[in-house]
């Protein structure tokens, strides 16, 4: 996560627990990355934010997904 905060920032421990909720969800990589971006934009209202999801190999294919939001 790379972002320019507005008035709020992420507390790392809470964010870690938030991400752990995605561990056992049946969700596409792109959908997970976009959902995380949407949730953070809704809560933090940042000036700018980029989420990069780096997913490990499954079937021999690794994937990196990037999503951004700018005011």
PDB file of N, CA, C and O in Angstrom:
ATOM      1  N   UNK A   1       0.852  -1.175   0.000  1.00  0.00           N
ATOM      2  CA  UNK A   1       0.000   0.000   0.000  1.00  0.00           C
ATOM      3  C   UNK A   1       0.889   1.225   0.000  1.00  0.00           C
ATOM      4  O   UNK A   1       1.813   1.349   0.803  1.00  0.00           O
ATOM      5  N   UNK A   2       0.591   2.118  -0.910  1.00  0.00           N
ATOM      6  CA  UNK A   2       1.304   3.386  -1.002  1.00  0.00           C
ATOM      7  C   UNK A   2       0.228   4.459  -1.051  1.00  0.00           C
ATOM      8  O   UNK A   2      -0.569   4.498  -1.988  1.00  0.00           O
ATOM      9  N   UNK A   3       0.201   5.333  -0.044  1.00  0.00           N
ATOM     10  CA  UNK A   3      -0.849   6.351  -0.046  1.00  0.00           C
ATOM     11  C   UNK A   3      -0.400   7.648   0.593  1.00  0.00           C
ATOM     12  O   UNK A   3       0.535   7.687   1.394  1.00  0.00           O
ATOM     13  N   UNK A   4      -1.097   8.708   0.214  1.00  0.00           N
ATOM     14  CA  UNK A   4      -0.901  10.031   0.803  1.00  0.00           C
ATOM     15  C   UNK A   4      -2.150  10.287   1.643  1.00  0.00           C
ATOM     16  O   UNK A   4      -3.233  10.491   1.093  1.00  0.00           O
ATOM     17  N   UNK A   5      -2.011  10.279   2.967  1.00  0.00           N
ATOM     18  CA  UNK A   5      -3.201  10.418   3.820  1.00  0.00           C
ATOM     19  C   UNK A   5      -3.801  11.810   3.741  1.00  0.00           C
ATOM     20  O   UNK A   5      -3.145  12.779   3.361  1.00  0.00           O
ATOM     21  N   UNK A   6      -5.057  11.873   4.111  1.00  0.00           N
ATOM     22  CA  UNK A   6      -5.753  13.143   4.202  1.00  0.00           C
ATOM     23  C   UNK A   6      -5.741  13.555   5.672  1.00  0.00           C
ATOM     24  O   UNK A   6      -4.923  14.383   6.074  1.00  0.00           O
ATOM     25  N   UNK A   7      -6.636  12.987   6.475  1.00  0.00           N
ATOM     26  CA  UNK A   7      -6.649  13.266   7.910  1.00  0.00           C
ATOM     27  C   UNK A   7      -6.431  12.010   8.734  1.00  0.00           C
ATOM     28  O   UNK A   7      -6.010  12.091   9.888  1.00  0.00           O
ATOM     29  N   UNK A   8      -6.712  10.851   8.158  1.00  0.00           N
ATOM     30  CA  UNK A   8      -6.593   9.587   8.876  1.00  0.00           C
ATOM     31  C   UNK A   8      -5.484   8.741   8.273  1.00  0.00           C
ATOM     32  O   UNK A   8      -5.100   8.926   7.118  1.00  0.00           O
ATOM     33  N   UNK A   9      -4.971   7.803   9.079  1.00  0.00           N
ATOM     34  CA  UNK A   9      -3.986   6.856   8.571  1.00  0.00           C
ATOM     35  C   UNK A   9      -4.329   5.453   9.077  1.00  0.00           C
ATOM     36  O   UNK A   9      -5.168   5.293   9.963  1.00  0.00           O
ATOM     37  N   UNK A  10      -3.685   4.460   8.516  1.00  0.00           N
ATOM     38  CA  UNK A  10      -3.947   3.065   8.852  1.00  0.00           C
ATOM     39  C   UNK A  10      -3.133   2.661  10.075  1.00  0.00           C
ATOM     40  O   UNK A  10      -1.933   2.927  10.150  1.00  0.00           O
ATOM     41  N   UNK A  11      -3.791   2.021  11.023  1.00  0.00           N
ATOM     42  CA  UNK A  11      -3.088   1.423  12.161  1.00  0.00           C
ATOM     43  C   UNK A  11      -2.707   0.015  11.710  1.00  0.00           C
ATOM     44  O   UNK A  11      -3.581  -0.776  11.358  1.00  0.00           O
ATOM     45  N   UNK A  12      -1.428  -0.304  11.717  1.00  0.00           N
ATOM     46  CA  UNK A  12      -0.899  -1.508  11.091  1.00  0.00           C
ATOM     47  C   UNK A  12      -1.506  -2.801  11.640  1.00  0.00           C
ATOM     48  O   UNK A  12      -1.824  -3.698  10.858  1.00  0.00           O
ATOM     49  N   UNK A  13      -1.672  -2.923  12.934  1.00  0.00           N
ATOM     50  CA  UNK A  13      -2.204  -4.161  13.516  1.00  0.00           C
ATOM     51  C   UNK A  13      -3.644  -4.392  13.069  1.00  0.00           C
ATOM     52  O   UNK A  13      -4.014  -5.516  12.729  1.00  0.00           O
ATOM     53  N   UNK A  14      -4.447  -3.354  13.067  1.00  0.00           N
ATOM     54  CA  UNK A  14      -5.832  -3.479  12.609  1.00  0.00           C
ATOM     55  C   UNK A  14      -5.886  -3.865  11.140  1.00  0.00           C
ATOM     56  O   UNK A  14      -6.715  -4.679  10.733  1.00  0.00           O
ATOM     57  N   UNK A  15      -5.004  -3.282  10.352  1.00  0.00           N
ATOM     58  CA  UNK A  15      -4.966  -3.594   8.929  1.00  0.00           C
ATOM     59  C   UNK A  15      -4.548  -5.038   8.696  1.00  0.00           C
ATOM     60  O   UNK A  15      -5.056  -5.699   7.790  1.00  0.00           O
ATOM     61  N   UNK A  16      -3.631  -5.523   9.504  1.00  0.00           N
ATOM     62  CA  UNK A  16      -3.203  -6.920   9.401  1.00  0.00           C
ATOM     63  C   UNK A  16      -4.391  -7.849   9.640  1.00  0.00           C
ATOM     64  O   UNK A  16      -4.578  -8.809   8.893  1.00  0.00           O
ATOM     65  N   UNK A  17      -5.192  -7.582  10.662  1.00  0.00           N
ATOM     66  CA  UNK A  17      -6.369  -8.405  10.948  1.00  0.00           C
ATOM     67  C   UNK A  17      -7.400  -8.298   9.826  1.00  0.00           C
ATOM     68  O   UNK A  17      -8.057  -9.284   9.490  1.00  0.00           O
ATOM     69  N   UNK A  18      -7.540  -7.124   9.254  1.00  0.00           N
ATOM     70  CA  UNK A  18      -8.446  -6.934   8.124  1.00  0.00           C
ATOM     71  C   UNK A  18      -8.013  -7.828   6.955  1.00  0.00           C
ATOM     72  O   UNK A  18      -8.843  -8.515   6.359  1.00  0.00           O
ATOM     73  N   UNK A  19      -6.722  -7.820   6.630  1.00  0.00           N
ATOM     74  CA  UNK A  19      -6.225  -8.627   5.515  1.00  0.00           C
ATOM     75  C   UNK A  19      -6.384 -10.122   5.767  1.00  0.00           C
ATOM     76  O   UNK A  19      -6.615 -10.885   4.828  1.00  0.00           O
ATOM     77  N   UNK A  20      -6.264 -10.546   7.016  1.00  0.00           N
ATOM     78  CA  UNK A  20      -6.411 -11.968   7.336  1.00  0.00           C
ATOM     79  C   UNK A  20      -7.813 -12.482   7.017  1.00  0.00           C
ATOM     80  O   UNK A  20      -7.995 -13.682   6.810  1.00  0.00           O
ATOM     81  N   UNK A  21      -8.803 -11.596   6.975  1.00  0.00           N
ATOM     82  CA  UNK A  21     -10.157 -12.005   6.612  1.00  0.00           C
ATOM     83  C   UNK A  21     -10.242 -12.521   5.176  1.00  0.00           C
ATOM     84  O   UNK A  21     -11.169 -13.256   4.835  1.00  0.00           O
ATOM     85  N   UNK A  22      -9.297 -12.147   4.349  1.00  0.00           N
ATOM     86  CA  UNK A  22      -9.303 -12.569   2.945  1.00  0.00           C
ATOM     87  C   UNK A  22      -8.652 -13.930   2.740  1.00  0.00           C
ATOM     88  O   UNK A  22      -8.705 -14.473   1.636  1.00  0.00           O
ATOM     89  N   UNK A  23      -8.055 -14.481   3.753  1.00  0.00           N
ATOM     90  CA  UNK A  23      -7.301 -15.724   3.631  1.00  0.00           C
ATOM     91  C   UNK A  23      -8.099 -16.886   3.077  1.00  0.00           C
ATOM     92  O   UNK A  23      -7.626 -17.606   2.199  1.00  0.00           O
ATOM     93  N   UNK A  24      -9.299 -17.073   3.582  1.00  0.00           N
ATOM     94  CA  UNK A  24     -10.098 -18.238   3.185  1.00  0.00           C
ATOM     95  C   UNK A  24     -11.307 -17.878   2.325  1.00  0.00           C
ATOM     96  O   UNK A  24     -12.231 -18.679   2.191  1.00  0.00           O
ATOM     97  N   UNK A  25     -11.307 -16.691   1.749  1.00  0.00           N
ATOM     98  CA  UNK A  25     -12.407 -16.299   0.864  1.00  0.00           C
ATOM     99  C   UNK A  25     -12.132 -16.789  -0.543  1.00  0.00           C
ATOM    100  O   UNK A  25     -11.001 -16.734  -1.026  1.00  0.00           O
ATOM    101  N   UNK A  26     -13.168 -17.265  -1.188  1.00  0.00           N
ATOM    102  CA  UNK A  26     -13.054 -17.635  -2.594  1.00  0.00           C
ATOM    103  C   UNK A  26     -13.299 -16.400  -3.446  1.00  0.00           C
ATOM    104  O   UNK A  26     -14.437 -16.111  -3.818  1.00  0.00           O
ATOM    105  N   UNK A  27     -12.235 -15.676  -3.753  1.00  0.00           N
ATOM    106  CA  UNK A  27     -12.364 -14.408  -4.460  1.00  0.00           C
ATOM    107  C   UNK A  27     -11.215 -14.283  -5.456  1.00  0.00           C
ATOM    108  O   UNK A  27     -10.095 -14.710  -5.175  1.00  0.00           O
ATOM    109  N   UNK A  28     -11.490 -13.707  -6.601  1.00  0.00           N
ATOM    110  CA  UNK A  28     -10.440 -13.499  -7.600  1.00  0.00           C
ATOM    111  C   UNK A  28      -9.450 -12.444  -7.109  1.00  0.00           C
ATOM    112  O   UNK A  28      -9.813 -11.554  -6.341  1.00  0.00           O
ATOM    113  N   UNK A  29      -8.213 -12.548  -7.551  1.00  0.00           N
ATOM    114  CA  UNK A  29      -7.166 -11.608  -7.133  1.00  0.00           C
ATOM    115  C   UNK A  29      -7.550 -10.168  -7.437  1.00  0.00           C
ATOM    116  O   UNK A  29      -7.379  -9.279  -6.603  1.00  0.00           O
ATOM    117  N   UNK A  30      -8.065  -9.951  -8.629  1.00  0.00           N
ATOM    118  CA  UNK A  30      -8.444  -8.595  -9.031  1.00  0.00           C
ATOM    119  C   UNK A  30      -9.556  -8.051  -8.147  1.00  0.00           C
ATOM    120  O   UNK A  30      -9.525  -6.888  -7.746  1.00  0.00           O
ATOM    121  N   UNK A  31     -10.542  -8.897  -7.841  1.00  0.00           N
ATOM    122  CA  UNK A  31     -11.668  -8.483  -7.004  1.00  0.00           C
ATOM    123  C   UNK A  31     -11.206  -8.171  -5.585  1.00  0.00           C
ATOM    124  O   UNK A  31     -11.677  -7.209  -4.979  1.00  0.00           O
ATOM    125  N   UNK A  32     -10.293  -8.972  -5.053  1.00  0.00           N
ATOM    126  CA  UNK A  32      -9.767  -8.730  -3.706  1.00  0.00           C
ATOM    127  C   UNK A  32      -9.012  -7.405  -3.655  1.00  0.00           C
ATOM    128  O   UNK A  32      -9.192  -6.624  -2.720  1.00  0.00           O
ATOM    129  N   UNK A  33      -8.179  -7.151  -4.639  1.00  0.00           N
ATOM    130  CA  UNK A  33      -7.405  -5.903  -4.687  1.00  0.00           C
ATOM    131  C   UNK A  33      -8.333  -4.698  -4.795  1.00  0.00           C
ATOM    132  O   UNK A  33      -8.137  -3.702  -4.100  1.00  0.00           O
ATOM    133  N   UNK A  34      -9.330  -4.780  -5.650  1.00  0.00           N
ATOM    134  CA  UNK A  34     -10.280  -3.677  -5.807  1.00  0.00           C
ATOM    135  C   UNK A  34     -11.124  -3.464  -4.557  1.00  0.00           C
ATOM    136  O   UNK A  34     -11.424  -2.323  -4.205  1.00  0.00           O
ATOM    137  N   UNK A  35     -11.509  -4.539  -3.882  1.00  0.00           N
ATOM    138  CA  UNK A  35     -12.308  -4.435  -2.650  1.00  0.00           C
ATOM    139  C   UNK A  35     -11.494  -3.765  -1.546  1.00  0.00           C
ATOM    140  O   UNK A  35     -12.011  -2.910  -0.827  1.00  0.00           O
ATOM    141  N   UNK A  36     -10.237  -4.145  -1.409  1.00  0.00           N
ATOM    142  CA  UNK A  36      -9.362  -3.523  -0.407  1.00  0.00           C
ATOM    143  C   UNK A  36      -9.215  -2.034  -0.717  1.00  0.00           C
ATOM    144  O   UNK A  36      -9.303  -1.201   0.186  1.00  0.00           O
ATOM    145  N   UNK A  37      -8.993  -1.697  -1.980  1.00  0.00           N
ATOM    146  CA  UNK A  37      -8.887  -0.293  -2.373  1.00  0.00           C
ATOM    147  C   UNK A  37     -10.171   0.456  -2.031  1.00  0.00           C
ATOM    148  O   UNK A  37     -10.117   1.528  -1.429  1.00  0.00           O
ATOM    149  N   UNK A  38     -11.310  -0.088  -2.402  1.00  0.00           N
ATOM    150  CA  UNK A  38     -12.593   0.573  -2.122  1.00  0.00           C
ATOM    151  C   UNK A  38     -12.814   0.780  -0.628  1.00  0.00           C
ATOM    152  O   UNK A  38     -13.253   1.850  -0.205  1.00  0.00           O
ATOM    153  N   UNK A  39     -12.510  -0.241   0.170  1.00  0.00           N
ATOM    154  CA  UNK A  39     -12.685  -0.137   1.627  1.00  0.00           C
ATOM    155  C   UNK A  39     -11.796   0.950   2.218  1.00  0.00           C
ATOM    156  O   UNK A  39     -12.243   1.735   3.054  1.00  0.00           O
ATOM    157  N   UNK A  40     -10.543   0.997   1.787  1.00  0.00           N
ATOM    158  CA  UNK A  40      -9.620   1.996   2.326  1.00  0.00           C
ATOM    159  C   UNK A  40      -9.985   3.409   1.883  1.00  0.00           C
ATOM    160  O   UNK A  40      -9.853   4.355   2.659  1.00  0.00           O
ATOM    161  N   UNK A  41     -10.441   3.558   0.649  1.00  0.00           N
ATOM    162  CA  UNK A  41     -10.872   4.873   0.181  1.00  0.00           C
ATOM    163  C   UNK A  41     -12.088   5.340   0.985  1.00  0.00           C
ATOM    164  O   UNK A  41     -12.166   6.507   1.369  1.00  0.00           O
ATOM    165  N   UNK A  42     -13.039   4.433   1.240  1.00  0.00           N
ATOM    166  CA  UNK A  42     -14.232   4.783   2.014  1.00  0.00           C
ATOM    167  C   UNK A  42     -13.895   5.220   3.436  1.00  0.00           C
ATOM    168  O   UNK A  42     -14.478   6.175   3.951  1.00  0.00           O
ATOM    169  N   UNK A  43     -12.960   4.528   4.065  1.00  0.00           N
ATOM    170  CA  UNK A  43     -12.629   4.799   5.471  1.00  0.00           C
ATOM    171  C   UNK A  43     -11.656   5.967   5.623  1.00  0.00           C
ATOM    172  O   UNK A  43     -11.860   6.839   6.468  1.00  0.00           O
ATOM    173  N   UNK A  44     -10.607   5.986   4.815  1.00  0.00           N
ATOM    174  CA  UNK A  44      -9.526   6.956   5.004  1.00  0.00           C
ATOM    175  C   UNK A  44      -9.697   8.245   4.217  1.00  0.00           C
ATOM    176  O   UNK A  44      -9.185   9.289   4.621  1.00  0.00           O
ATOM    177  N   UNK A  45     -10.411   8.184   3.097  1.00  0.00           N
ATOM    178  CA  UNK A  45     -10.547   9.339   2.213  1.00  0.00           C
ATOM    179  C   UNK A  45      -9.170   9.955   1.893  1.00  0.00           C
ATOM    180  O   UNK A  45      -8.959  11.152   2.088  1.00  0.00           O
ATOM    181  N   UNK A  46      -8.235   9.113   1.396  1.00  0.00           N
ATOM    182  CA  UNK A  46      -6.875   9.610   1.149  1.00  0.00           C
ATOM    183  C   UNK A  46      -6.814  10.535  -0.059  1.00  0.00           C
ATOM    184  O   UNK A  46      -7.705  10.535  -0.908  1.00  0.00           O
ATOM    185  N   UNK A  47      -5.750  11.317  -0.118  1.00  0.00           N
ATOM    186  CA  UNK A  47      -5.530  12.173  -1.281  1.00  0.00           C
ATOM    187  C   UNK A  47      -5.182  11.322  -2.499  1.00  0.00           C
ATOM    188  O   UNK A  47      -5.600  11.608  -3.621  1.00  0.00           O
ATOM    189  N   UNK A  48      -4.407  10.269  -2.247  1.00  0.00           N
ATOM    190  CA  UNK A  48      -3.986   9.359  -3.316  1.00  0.00           C
ATOM    191  C   UNK A  48      -3.631   8.028  -2.683  1.00  0.00           C
ATOM    192  O   UNK A  48      -3.055   7.991  -1.595  1.00  0.00           O
ATOM    193  N   UNK A  49      -3.974   6.913  -3.364  1.00  0.00           N
ATOM    194  CA  UNK A  49      -3.659   5.596  -2.830  1.00  0.00           C
ATOM    195  C   UNK A  49      -3.467   4.606  -3.976  1.00  0.00           C
ATOM    196  O   UNK A  49      -4.185   4.644  -4.975  1.00  0.00           O
ATOM    197  N   UNK A  50      -2.491   3.723  -3.813  1.00  0.00           N
ATOM    198  CA  UNK A  50      -2.243   2.634  -4.758  1.00  0.00           C
ATOM    199  C   UNK A  50      -2.078   1.347  -3.961  1.00  0.00           C
ATOM    200  O   UNK A  50      -1.283   1.278  -3.024  1.00  0.00           O
ATOM    201  N   UNK A  51      -2.836   0.335  -4.345  1.00  0.00           N
ATOM    202  CA  UNK A  51      -2.753  -0.979  -3.728  1.00  0.00           C
ATOM    203  C   UNK A  51      -2.097  -1.909  -4.735  1.00  0.00           C
ATOM    204  O   UNK A  51      -2.526  -1.978  -5.886  1.00  0.00           O
ATOM    205  N   UNK A  52      -1.070  -2.619  -4.317  1.00  0.00           N
ATOM    206  CA  UNK A  52      -0.424  -3.610  -5.164  1.00  0.00           C
ATOM    207  C   UNK A  52      -0.561  -4.965  -4.492  1.00  0.00           C
ATOM    208  O   UNK A  52      -0.026  -5.187  -3.406  1.00  0.00           O
ATOM    209  N   UNK A  53      -1.277  -5.863  -5.140  1.00  0.00           N
ATOM    210  CA  UNK A  53      -1.445  -7.220  -4.627  1.00  0.00           C
ATOM    211  C   UNK A  53      -0.478  -8.139  -5.345  1.00  0.00           C
ATOM    212  O   UNK A  53      -0.547  -8.296  -6.564  1.00  0.00           O
ATOM    213  N   UNK A  54       0.420  -8.743  -4.593  1.00  0.00           N
ATOM    214  CA  UNK A  54       1.391  -9.680  -5.161  1.00  0.00           C
ATOM    215  C   UNK A  54       1.009 -11.073  -4.672  1.00  0.00           C
ATOM    216  O   UNK A  54       1.202 -11.397  -3.500  1.00  0.00           O
ATOM    217  N   UNK A  55       0.473 -11.887  -5.560  1.00  0.00           N
ATOM    218  CA  UNK A  55      -0.077 -13.181  -5.191  1.00  0.00           C
ATOM    219  C   UNK A  55       0.878 -14.295  -5.594  1.00  0.00           C
ATOM    220  O   UNK A  55       1.464 -14.258  -6.676  1.00  0.00           O
ATOM    221  N   UNK A  56       1.033 -15.279  -4.725  1.00  0.00           N
ATOM    222  CA  UNK A  56       1.982 -16.364  -4.946  1.00  0.00           C
ATOM    223  C   UNK A  56       1.496 -17.297  -6.051  1.00  0.00           C
ATOM    224  O   UNK A  56       0.337 -17.280  -6.464  1.00  0.00           O
ATOM    225  N   UNK A  57       2.441 -18.105  -6.502  1.00  0.00           N
ATOM    226  CA  UNK A  57       2.173 -19.001  -7.627  1.00  0.00           C
ATOM    227  C   UNK A  57       1.077 -20.003  -7.309  1.00  0.00           C
ATOM    228  O   UNK A  57       1.071 -20.640  -6.256  1.00  0.00           O
ATOM    229  N   UNK A  58       0.161 -20.123  -8.241  1.00  0.00           N
ATOM    230  CA  UNK A  58      -0.886 -21.133  -8.167  1.00  0.00           C
ATOM    231  C   UNK A  58      -0.940 -21.746  -9.558  1.00  0.00           C
ATOM    232  O   UNK A  58      -1.289 -21.081 -10.534  1.00  0.00           O
ATOM    233  N   UNK A  59      -0.594 -23.006  -9.630  1.00  0.00           N
ATOM    234  CA  UNK A  59      -0.526 -23.638 -10.943  1.00  0.00           C
ATOM    235  C   UNK A  59       0.645 -23.130 -11.751  1.00  0.00           C
ATOM    236  O   UNK A  59       0.635 -23.190 -12.981  1.00  0.00           O
ATOM    237  N   UNK A  60       1.672 -22.620 -11.050  1.00  0.00           N
ATOM    238  CA  UNK A  60       2.869 -22.141 -11.731  1.00  0.00           C
ATOM    239  C   UNK A  60       2.788 -20.705 -12.208  1.00  0.00           C
ATOM    240  O   UNK A  60       3.714 -20.216 -12.853  1.00  0.00           O
ATOM    241  N   UNK A  61       1.686 -20.015 -11.899  1.00  0.00           N
ATOM    242  CA  UNK A  61       1.526 -18.639 -12.366  1.00  0.00           C
ATOM    243  C   UNK A  61       1.409 -17.690 -11.179  1.00  0.00           C
ATOM    244  O   UNK A  61       0.494 -17.816 -10.365  1.00  0.00           O
ATOM    245  N   UNK A  62       2.338 -16.738 -11.082  1.00  0.00           N
ATOM    246  CA  UNK A  62       2.268 -15.688 -10.065  1.00  0.00           C
ATOM    247  C   UNK A  62       1.601 -14.472 -10.694  1.00  0.00           C
ATOM    248  O   UNK A  62       1.711 -14.246 -11.899  1.00  0.00           O
ATOM    249  N   UNK A  63       0.903 -13.683  -9.860  1.00  0.00           N
ATOM    250  CA  UNK A  63       0.169 -12.536 -10.380  1.00  0.00           C
ATOM    251  C   UNK A  63       0.411 -11.314  -9.513  1.00  0.00           C
ATOM    252  O   UNK A  63       0.466 -11.417  -8.287  1.00  0.00           O
ATOM    253  N   UNK A  64       0.554 -10.166 -10.143  1.00  0.00           N
ATOM    254  CA  UNK A  64       0.609  -8.889  -9.437  1.00  0.00           C
ATOM    255  C   UNK A  64      -0.499  -8.010  -9.998  1.00  0.00           C
ATOM    256  O   UNK A  64      -0.599  -7.794 -11.206  1.00  0.00           O
ATOM    257  N   UNK A  65      -1.345  -7.500  -9.069  1.00  0.00           N
ATOM    258  CA  UNK A  65      -2.472  -6.662  -9.457  1.00  0.00           C
ATOM    259  C   UNK A  65      -2.309  -5.307  -8.791  1.00  0.00           C
ATOM    260  O   UNK A  65      -2.029  -5.234  -7.594  1.00  0.00           O
ATOM    261  N   UNK A  66      -2.481  -4.237  -9.552  1.00  0.00           N
ATOM    262  CA  UNK A  66      -2.323  -2.885  -9.025  1.00  0.00           C
ATOM    263  C   UNK A  66      -3.603  -2.100  -9.281  1.00  0.00           C
ATOM    264  O   UNK A  66      -4.153  -2.128 -10.382  1.00  0.00           O
ATOM    265  N   UNK A  67      -4.076  -1.389  -8.234  1.00  0.00           N
ATOM    266  CA  UNK A  67      -5.268  -0.548  -8.365  1.00  0.00           C
ATOM    267  C   UNK A  67      -4.974   0.777  -7.689  1.00  0.00           C
ATOM    268  O   UNK A  67      -4.322   0.808  -6.645  1.00  0.00           O
ATOM    269  N   UNK A  68      -5.450   1.882  -8.275  1.00  0.00           N
ATOM    270  CA  UNK A  68      -5.154   3.214  -7.758  1.00  0.00           C
ATOM    271  C   UNK A  68      -6.410   4.069  -7.658  1.00  0.00           C
ATOM    272  O   UNK A  68      -7.407   3.828  -8.338  1.00  0.00           O
ATOM    273  N   UNK A  69      -6.335   5.070  -6.795  1.00  0.00           N
ATOM    274  CA  UNK A  69      -7.402   6.061  -6.644  1.00  0.00           C
ATOM    275  C   UNK A  69      -6.737   7.416  -6.375  1.00  0.00           C
ATOM    276  O   UNK A  69      -5.787   7.512  -5.598  1.00  0.00           O
ATOM    277  N   UNK A  70      -7.251   8.447  -7.027  1.00  0.00           N
ATOM    278  CA  UNK A  70      -6.717   9.785  -6.847  1.00  0.00           C
ATOM    279  C   UNK A  70      -7.883  10.754  -6.749  1.00  0.00           C
ATOM    280  O   UNK A  70      -8.850  10.638  -7.501  1.00  0.00           O
ATOM    281  N   UNK A  71      -7.800  11.716  -5.823  1.00  0.00           N
ATOM    282  CA  UNK A  71      -8.855  12.715  -5.695  1.00  0.00           C
ATOM    283  C   UNK A  71      -8.839  13.652  -6.855  1.00  0.00           C
ATOM    284  O   UNK A  71      -9.661  14.567  -6.921  1.00  0.00           O
TER     285      UNK A  71
END
